[in-house]
C-alpha cells in the first residue's frame, strides 16, 4: 500500500480560549505558507492549528478518546444511538458507518501530520525570527505531534510489534510533499517515531514546565505560589499540559518503548515523569466535592498531557453520554464487574464519582459522568478545571513502571500499582505472585482508570490479550480484531 496524503485548503478559525487564536494550516497554497511563516506568531498559530485539528470529533475530541476505541475495548453498554456503534462493538468492520469513522480517523491523523511537516519544512530556515526558546519549543512540539499521531495510526492500522515486527506498518510521512509516501514495517515505523520523539525531547529541555517555578494546579487558583500555569506573559507558553510538553514527550516515549518491549528505556522515561513530582495525585476532597464548582472529575492535576475540548461539552451532555437511553453508558452488571463492586469497588472513588446510577421500570444502569459539565457553562471554569480529553495520565506512568520493574524487583513493581490504587482510595491488599498476576491486575486497574479515554484497546493489542467483555466473557485476541482495515479510497489515498 502506498499513501497519497490528503491535500486540503487553508482554513483560518478563531477561538476564545486560554490558547486564544488558532489557525488550521493545510498544505495546498503557494502563497499562504511564506506569509504565515514570516513571523514567530505565524509559526505559533500553525502549531496551535495542529492541536485544534486534533481535537475535532473525528479524532481526540471523540472517536480516539470516548468513541470508537472505547467501543472496541468493550467499555460501553449501548442502545441504538443512531450512529451504529453496536456493529463496531461486534467488530463488524464491513459495516458502512464503521468504515466512514475509521477512514475519517486515518485521513484526519494524516492531515494533522501534513500540517506538522509544513511547519518543520519552514522552521529551520526562519530560526532567527524566534525569541527566547520559542524556536526549540515550536520545533519540538511539531516533531512530538508528528510522532504521537503516527503512533496511534500504527496502533490502529498495523499488527502489534509483539505479533509481527516485520509486518507492513504505515507510511511514515516525515516530509512535506505531495509525492507518494511508501509504507514502513512495524519495526521501522516505531524507530522513526522514537527518532522524532528523542529529538523533540532534546529540543524541549527549554520547556517552561521543567522549571522549579512552574507549579501545576487548577485554573481558578490565582495564588501564584500555588499555580503558575498561566503566569507566563506569553500565551503560547501558558498551560503547558494542554500541549505536548517535555514530560508528555517522556510519557509518549515510555509508551512507544514499551510497545517495542524495550522495558529499560520505557522505565527510564516513565520514572522521569514520576520523579519530577510535577503532577500531584488528586486530593480526595476535590474528587468527591459535592458542589460542581469545587469538583475535579477528570483528575486534572494528574494530566501530563490532555486535549483541550471545551466545545464538546454540549455534545457530551446531550448526545454521547445520556441516561442509559442513547449514546454510551454502563448497565449495572457491567459497572459492578469492571469496578469489582464486591471487593475493591466498594471504596474505589472512580466507581463512586465517575458513574451515576439511573433506572427505569425494567433495568438499572449508570451514566458515565467523567466529562460532565454541570451546570453546563460556556466558560472554561464550570468546574475546577478546563474540559480536557485525557491523553497521558500520571497513573499510566506508574503502570508502565510496574510492568517494566517486575523482572528485576517484584516488590517495587507491586508498589507502583499500589500507589495508584491508594490514590483511588482502594486499600484492599494485592495478591501478586508472578508477572502474569501483575499483568492481570494492571489490566483490571487500567480499565477502571481509563474508562472513556480510549487507551485500553491498545493495551490489549500490545499484550496480545483477549478483550474482556463487560461481564467477563473473553473475546480471543486476533489480528482480525486488533488491525483495522486500511482505507480503500484509491482517489484520495493511492493504491498498491
C-alpha positions as CSV (number, residue, x, y, z in Angstrom):
1,X,0.0,0.0,0.0
2,X,1.2,3.5,-0.9
3,X,-0.5,6.5,0.5
4,X,-1.1,9.9,-1.2
5,X,-1.7,12.3,1.6
6,X,-4.9,14.3,1.6
7,X,-4.5,17.8,0.4
8,X,-6.9,20.5,1.6
9,X,-7.5,24.2,1.7
10,X,-6.3,26.7,4.2
11,X,-8.8,27.5,6.9
12,X,-8.5,30.2,9.5
13,X,-10.5,30.0,12.6
14,X,-10.5,32.0,15.9
15,X,-11.4,30.5,19.3
16,X,-11.8,32.3,22.6
17,X,-9.8,30.3,25.0
18,X,-6.6,30.3,27.1
19,X,-4.8,29.4,23.9
20,X,-6.6,32.2,22.1
21,X,-6.2,32.3,18.4
22,X,-5.9,29.1,16.4
23,X,-5.0,28.6,12.8
24,X,-5.6,25.3,10.9
25,X,-2.9,25.1,8.3
26,X,-3.4,22.7,5.4
27,X,-0.9,22.4,2.7
28,X,-2.2,23.4,-0.7
29,X,-1.2,27.0,-1.2
30,X,1.8,28.6,-2.9
31,X,1.2,32.0,-1.3
32,X,0.0,31.3,2.2
33,X,3.0,29.4,3.6
34,X,5.5,32.2,3.0
35,X,3.2,34.8,4.6
36,X,2.3,32.5,7.5
37,X,5.9,31.6,8.3
38,X,7.3,35.1,8.0
39,X,6.7,35.8,11.7
40,X,7.1,34.0,15.0
41,X,3.4,34.4,15.7
42,X,2.6,32.7,12.4
43,X,4.5,29.6,13.5
44,X,2.7,29.6,16.8
45,X,-0.7,29.9,15.1
46,X,0.3,27.0,12.8
47,X,1.3,24.7,15.7
48,X,-1.9,25.7,17.5
49,X,-3.8,24.7,14.4
50,X,-2.5,21.1,14.6
51,X,-3.8,20.9,18.2
52,X,-7.1,22.4,17.0
53,X,-7.4,19.9,14.2
54,X,-6.6,17.0,16.5
55,X,-9.4,17.9,18.9
56,X,-12.2,17.6,16.3
57,X,-14.7,14.8,16.9
58,X,-13.3,12.5,14.3
59,X,-10.0,12.4,16.3
60,X,-9.4,13.1,20.0
61,X,-12.5,15.2,20.5
62,X,-14.5,12.0,20.4
63,X,-13.5,8.9,18.4
64,X,-10.0,8.3,19.7
65,X,-11.0,9.2,23.3
66,X,-14.5,8.1,24.1
67,X,-15.7,6.9,20.8
68,X,-14.5,4.1,18.5
69,X,-11.5,2.9,20.5
70,X,-13.6,2.6,23.7
71,X,-16.3,0.7,21.9
72,X,-13.7,-1.7,20.5
73,X,-12.5,-2.3,24.1
74,X,-16.0,-3.3,25.2
75,X,-16.2,-0.5,27.7
76,X,-19.7,0.7,26.9
77,X,-23.2,-0.6,27.0
78,X,-25.4,1.0,24.3
79,X,-28.7,1.0,22.6
80,X,-29.2,2.1,19.1
81,X,-27.8,5.7,19.2
82,X,-28.3,6.4,15.5
83,X,-24.6,6.0,14.8
84,X,-24.4,2.2,14.7
85,X,-21.7,1.8,17.3
86,X,-23.3,-1.5,18.2
87,X,-21.9,-3.0,15.0
88,X,-18.5,-1.7,15.9
89,X,-18.7,-3.4,19.3
90,X,-19.3,-6.7,17.3
91,X,-16.2,-6.0,15.2
92,X,-18.2,-5.8,12.0
93,X,-15.5,-3.9,10.1
94,X,-17.5,-4.1,6.9
95,X,-20.3,-2.0,8.3
96,X,-20.8,1.3,6.5
97,X,-20.8,3.6,9.5
98,X,-17.7,2.0,10.9
99,X,-15.9,2.3,7.6
100,X,-16.8,6.0,7.5
101,X,-15.5,6.6,11.0
102,X,-12.2,4.7,10.7
103,X,-11.5,6.3,7.3
104,X,-12.0,9.7,8.8
105,X,-9.6,8.8,11.6
106,X,-7.0,7.8,9.1
107,X,-7.5,10.9,7.0
108,X,-7.7,13.2,10.0
109,X,-4.5,12.0,11.6
110,X,-2.6,12.2,8.3
111,X,-4.0,15.7,7.7
112,X,-2.6,16.9,11.1
113,X,0.7,15.2,10.2
114,X,0.9,17.1,6.9
115,X,0.5,20.3,8.9
116,X,3.3,19.3,11.2
117,X,5.5,18.7,8.2
118,X,4.7,22.1,6.8
119,X,5.9,23.7,10.0
120,X,9.0,21.5,10.1
121,X,9.7,22.3,6.4
122,X,10.0,26.0,7.3
123,X,11.1,26.4,10.9
124,X,14.9,25.9,10.5
125,X,15.2,28.5,7.8
126,X,13.4,31.0,10.0
127,X,15.2,30.3,13.2
128,X,16.4,33.9,13.5
129,X,12.8,35.3,13.8
130,X,12.2,33.5,17.1
131,X,12.7,35.0,20.5
132,X,14.0,33.2,23.6
133,X,13.4,29.4,23.4
134,X,10.4,29.6,21.1
135,X,12.2,28.0,18.1
136,X,13.1,24.9,20.1
137,X,9.6,24.7,21.6
138,X,7.8,25.1,18.2
139,X,10.0,22.6,16.5
140,X,10.0,20.2,19.5
141,X,6.2,20.2,19.6
142,X,5.8,19.7,15.9
143,X,8.1,16.7,16.0
144,X,6.4,15.3,19.0
145,X,2.9,15.8,17.5
146,X,4.1,14.1,14.3
147,X,5.3,11.1,16.3
148,X,2.3,10.9,18.6
149,X,-0.2,10.9,15.7
150,X,1.8,8.3,13.7
151,X,1.9,6.1,16.8
152,X,-1.9,6.0,17.1
153,X,-2.1,5.2,13.3
154,X,0.3,2.4,13.9
155,X,-1.6,1.1,16.9
156,X,-4.9,1.1,15.0
157,X,-3.9,0.0,11.4
158,X,-1.0,-2.4,11.7
159,X,-0.1,-5.5,13.6
160,X,1.5,-5.1,17.0
161,X,5.2,-5.3,17.5
162,X,4.7,-8.4,19.6
163,X,2.8,-10.1,16.9
164,X,5.0,-9.3,13.9
165,X,7.6,-6.5,13.9
166,X,8.4,-7.1,10.2
167,X,4.8,-6.8,9.0
168,X,3.8,-3.9,6.9
169,X,3.1,-0.9,9.2
170,X,2.0,2.5,7.9
171,X,3.5,5.3,5.8
172,X,5.7,7.5,8.0
173,X,5.2,10.9,6.5
174,X,8.2,12.9,7.6
175,X,8.4,15.3,4.7
176,X,6.1,17.9,3.4
177,X,5.4,16.6,-0.1
178,X,2.7,15.7,-2.5
179,X,4.6,12.6,-3.5
180,X,3.5,9.1,-2.5
181,X,4.9,8.0,0.9
182,X,5.9,4.3,1.0
183,X,4.9,2.0,3.8
184,X,7.4,1.2,6.6
185,X,7.4,-2.0,8.5
186,X,6.1,-2.0,12.1
187,X,9.6,-2.0,13.4
188,X,10.8,0.7,11.1
189,X,7.8,2.9,11.9
190,X,8.5,2.6,15.7
191,X,12.1,3.5,15.2
192,X,11.1,6.6,13.2
193,X,8.6,7.6,15.9
194,X,11.3,7.2,18.5
195,X,13.7,9.2,16.5
196,X,11.3,12.1,16.3
197,X,10.4,11.9,20.0
198,X,14.1,11.8,21.1
199,X,14.8,14.8,19.1
200,X,11.7,16.6,20.5
201,X,12.8,15.7,24.0
202,X,16.2,17.4,23.4
203,X,14.6,20.5,22.0
204,X,12.1,20.7,24.8
205,X,14.7,20.8,27.5
206,X,13.9,24.5,27.4
207,X,10.2,23.9,28.2
208,X,8.9,26.2,31.0
209,X,7.2,23.2,32.6
210,X,10.6,21.9,33.7
211,X,11.4,24.9,35.8
212,X,11.1,24.7,39.5
213,X,8.8,27.7,39.4
214,X,6.2,26.0,37.2
215,X,3.5,24.8,39.5
216,X,0.6,22.7,38.4
217,X,-2.8,23.5,39.8
218,X,-6.4,24.3,38.9
219,X,-7.1,27.4,36.7
220,X,-9.1,29.2,39.3
221,X,-6.3,29.1,41.8
222,X,-4.9,32.6,41.5
223,X,-2.3,32.4,44.2
224,X,0.9,32.4,42.2
225,X,2.6,30.4,44.9
226,X,0.2,27.6,44.2
227,X,-0.4,27.9,40.4
228,X,1.9,29.4,37.8
229,X,0.5,27.7,34.7
230,X,-1.0,30.9,33.3
231,X,1.6,33.3,34.7
232,X,3.9,33.5,31.7
233,X,3.3,36.8,29.8
234,X,3.3,34.7,26.5
235,X,0.0,32.9,25.9
236,X,1.9,30.4,23.8
237,X,3.9,29.3,26.9
238,X,1.0,29.0,29.3
239,X,-0.9,25.8,30.2
240,X,1.9,23.6,29.0
241,X,-0.1,20.5,30.0
242,X,-2.5,21.3,27.2
243,X,0.4,20.7,24.8
244,X,3.0,18.0,24.1
245,X,5.3,19.4,26.7
246,X,8.7,17.9,27.8
247,X,7.1,15.4,30.3
248,X,4.4,14.5,27.8
249,X,7.2,13.6,25.4
250,X,8.8,11.4,28.1
251,X,5.4,9.8,28.6
252,X,4.9,9.1,24.9
253,X,8.4,7.7,24.7
254,X,7.6,5.4,27.7
255,X,4.5,4.2,25.7
256,X,6.4,3.6,22.5
257,X,9.4,1.9,24.1
258,X,7.0,-0.4,26.0
259,X,5.2,-1.2,22.7
260,X,8.6,-2.2,21.3
261,X,9.3,-4.2,24.5
262,X,12.3,-2.1,25.4
263,X,11.4,-2.1,29.1
264,X,14.6,-0.4,30.3
265,X,14.0,2.7,28.2
266,X,10.3,2.7,28.9
267,X,11.0,2.6,32.6
268,X,13.6,5.3,32.3
269,X,11.1,7.7,30.7
270,X,8.2,6.8,32.9
271,X,10.3,7.4,36.0
272,X,11.4,10.8,34.7
273,X,7.7,11.8,34.8
274,X,7.1,10.3,38.2
275,X,10.3,11.6,39.8
276,X,9.6,15.1,38.5
277,X,6.8,15.3,41.1
278,X,5.1,17.9,38.9
279,X,1.8,16.1,38.8
280,X,0.3,15.6,42.2
281,X,-2.4,12.9,42.9
282,X,-5.8,14.5,43.1
283,X,-7.0,15.3,46.7
284,X,-9.9,13.2,47.9
285,X,-11.8,16.3,48.7
286,X,-11.5,17.6,45.2
287,X,-12.7,14.4,43.6
288,X,-15.6,14.0,46.0
289,X,-16.7,17.6,46.3
290,X,-20.5,18.0,46.1
291,X,-20.5,21.4,44.5
292,X,-19.7,21.4,40.8
293,X,-17.6,24.5,41.1
294,X,-15.3,22.7,43.6
295,X,-15.2,19.3,41.8
296,X,-12.4,17.7,39.8
297,X,-14.0,14.9,37.7
298,X,-11.1,14.3,35.4
299,X,-8.2,14.4,37.9
300,X,-6.9,17.5,36.2
301,X,-3.6,18.0,38.1
302,X,-2.6,14.4,37.2
303,X,-2.8,15.0,33.4
304,X,0.7,15.1,31.9
305,X,-1.0,16.0,28.6
306,X,-4.6,16.4,27.6
307,X,-6.5,17.7,24.6
308,X,-8.4,20.9,25.3
309,X,-12.1,20.3,24.2
310,X,-14.4,22.9,25.8
311,X,-16.6,22.9,22.7
312,X,-17.6,19.3,23.2
313,X,-19.5,20.0,26.5
314,X,-22.9,20.2,24.9
315,X,-22.5,17.1,22.7
316,X,-21.3,15.1,25.7
317,X,-24.3,16.1,27.7
318,X,-26.9,15.9,25.0
319,X,-25.8,13.0,22.8
320,X,-22.8,11.0,23.8
321,X,-23.5,10.1,27.5
322,X,-27.2,10.2,28.1
323,X,-29.1,8.5,30.9
324,X,-28.9,4.9,29.5
325,X,-31.3,5.7,26.7
326,X,-28.9,6.7,24.0
327,X,-25.2,7.1,23.5
328,X,-22.8,5.3,25.9
329,X,-23.4,4.1,29.4
330,X,-22.9,1.0,31.6
331,X,-25.6,-1.5,32.6
332,X,-25.4,-2.3,36.3
333,X,-23.8,-5.8,35.9
334,X,-21.1,-4.3,33.7
335,X,-20.3,-1.5,36.1
336,X,-20.2,-3.9,39.1
337,X,-17.9,-6.3,37.2
338,X,-15.5,-3.7,35.8
339,X,-15.1,-2.0,39.1
340,X,-15.2,-5.1,41.3
341,X,-18.0,-3.8,43.4
342,X,-17.9,-6.8,45.8
343,X,-14.3,-6.1,46.7
344,X,-12.2,-3.1,45.7
345,X,-15.1,-1.3,44.1
346,X,-16.7,-0.7,47.5
347,X,-14.2,2.0,48.2
348,X,-13.0,3.0,44.7
349,X,-13.5,6.7,44.2
350,X,-13.7,6.1,40.4
351,X,-16.7,3.8,40.8
352,X,-18.3,6.3,43.1
353,X,-17.8,9.5,41.2
354,X,-17.5,8.6,37.5
355,X,-20.7,6.7,37.5
356,X,-24.2,7.9,38.4
357,X,-27.0,5.4,38.9
358,X,-30.1,5.8,36.8
359,X,-33.1,3.5,36.5
360,X,-36.3,2.8,34.6
361,X,-39.1,0.3,35.2
362,X,-37.1,-2.6,33.9
363,X,-33.4,-2.1,34.5
364,X,-30.8,-0.1,36.3
365,X,-27.8,1.4,34.6
366,X,-25.1,4.0,35.2
367,X,-24.4,7.3,33.4
368,X,-20.7,8.0,32.8
369,X,-20.3,11.5,34.2
370,X,-16.5,11.7,33.9
371,X,-16.8,14.6,31.4
372,X,-20.0,16.2,32.6
373,X,-20.0,20.0,32.9
374,X,-22.9,20.7,35.3
375,X,-24.2,23.3,35.4
376,X,-23.3,23.4,31.7
377,X,-21.4,26.6,31.0
378,X,-19.7,28.1,28.0
379,X,-16.9,29.2,30.3
380,X,-13.9,27.0,30.8
381,X,-14.1,27.0,34.5
382,X,-17.5,25.5,35.1
383,X,-15.7,23.0,37.4
384,X,-12.3,23.3,39.0
385,X,-10.7,22.7,35.6
386,X,-11.0,23.1,31.9
387,X,-12.7,20.4,29.9
388,X,-10.0,18.1,28.7
389,X,-9.7,14.8,26.9
390,X,-7.0,13.0,28.9
391,X,-4.1,11.9,26.7
392,X,-1.4,10.9,29.2
393,X,-2.0,10.4,32.9
394,X,0.4,10.2,35.8
395,X,-1.2,6.8,36.6
396,X,-0.1,5.4,33.3
397,X,3.5,6.1,34.1
398,X,3.0,4.0,37.3
399,X,1.5,1.2,35.3
400,X,4.5,1.3,32.9
401,X,6.9,1.4,35.8
402,X,5.3,-1.5,37.4
403,X,5.3,-3.7,34.2
404,X,8.9,-2.8,33.5
405,X,10.2,-3.3,37.0
406,X,8.8,-6.8,37.8
407,X,11.6,-8.9,36.4
408,X,14.2,-7.1,38.5
409,X,12.3,-6.0,41.5
410,X,8.8,-7.6,42.0
411,X,8.1,-5.8,45.3
412,X,8.8,-2.4,43.7
413,X,6.6,-3.3,40.7
414,X,3.7,-4.1,43.0
415,X,4.3,-0.9,45.0
416,X,3.9,1.2,41.8
417,X,0.4,-0.3,41.3
418,X,-0.5,0.0,45.0
419,X,0.2,3.7,44.8
420,X,-2.3,4.2,42.0
421,X,-4.9,2.1,43.9
422,X,-4.3,4.1,47.1
423,X,-4.8,7.3,45.2
424,X,-8.2,6.0,44.3
425,X,-9.0,5.1,47.9
426,X,-8.5,1.3,47.4
427,X,-6.9,-0.3,50.5
428,X,-7.5,-3.9,49.6
429,X,-4.3,-6.0,49.6
430,X,-3.0,-7.3,46.3
431,X,-2.1,-11.0,45.8
432,X,0.6,-11.0,43.1
433,X,3.0,-13.9,43.0
434,X,4.0,-13.8,39.3
435,X,4.4,-11.5,36.3
436,X,1.2,-12.9,35.0
437,X,-0.6,-12.0,38.2
438,X,0.7,-8.4,37.8
439,X,-0.4,-8.1,34.2
440,X,-3.9,-9.2,35.1
441,X,-4.1,-6.7,37.9
442,X,-2.7,-3.9,35.7
443,X,-5.3,-4.6,33.0
444,X,-8.1,-4.6,35.6
445,X,-7.0,-1.3,37.1
446,X,-6.2,0.4,33.8
447,X,-9.8,-0.4,32.7
448,X,-11.1,1.4,35.7
449,X,-8.8,4.3,35.3
450,X,-9.1,4.8,31.5
451,X,-12.9,4.5,31.3
452,X,-13.9,6.6,28.3
453,X,-10.3,7.6,27.5
454,X,-9.5,5.4,24.5
455,X,-6.3,3.6,25.8
456,X,-7.4,0.2,26.9
457,X,-7.8,-1.3,23.4
458,X,-4.2,-0.5,22.7
459,X,-3.1,-2.3,25.9
460,X,-5.0,-5.5,24.9
461,X,-3.4,-5.3,21.5
462,X,0.2,-4.6,22.7
463,X,0.0,-7.7,25.1
464,X,-2.0,-9.7,22.5
465,X,-4.6,-10.5,25.2
466,X,-8.2,-11.4,24.7
467,X,-10.5,-8.5,25.2
468,X,-12.6,-8.9,28.4
469,X,-16.3,-8.3,27.8
470,X,-18.4,-6.3,30.2
471,X,-19.3,-9.2,32.4
472,X,-16.2,-11.3,31.9
473,X,-16.6,-13.1,28.6
474,X,-13.3,-13.2,26.8
475,X,-13.1,-12.2,23.1
476,X,-10.0,-14.1,21.8
477,X,-7.0,-12.0,20.7
478,X,-6.9,-11.8,16.9
479,X,-5.4,-9.5,14.2
480,X,-8.9,-9.7,12.7
481,X,-10.0,-7.5,15.6
482,X,-6.8,-5.6,16.5
483,X,-5.9,-4.5,13.0
484,X,-8.3,-2.1,11.4
485,X,-8.7,-2.3,7.6
486,X,-6.8,0.3,5.7
487,X,-8.9,2.8,3.7
488,X,-9.5,1.7,0.1
489,X,-10.4,5.0,-1.4
490,X,-8.0,5.0,-4.4
491,X,-8.8,8.6,-5.4
492,X,-7.6,10.1,-2.1
493,X,-5.1,7.6,-0.8
494,X,-3.5,5.9,-3.9
495,X,-3.1,2.2,-4.2
496,X,-0.8,-0.8,-4.3
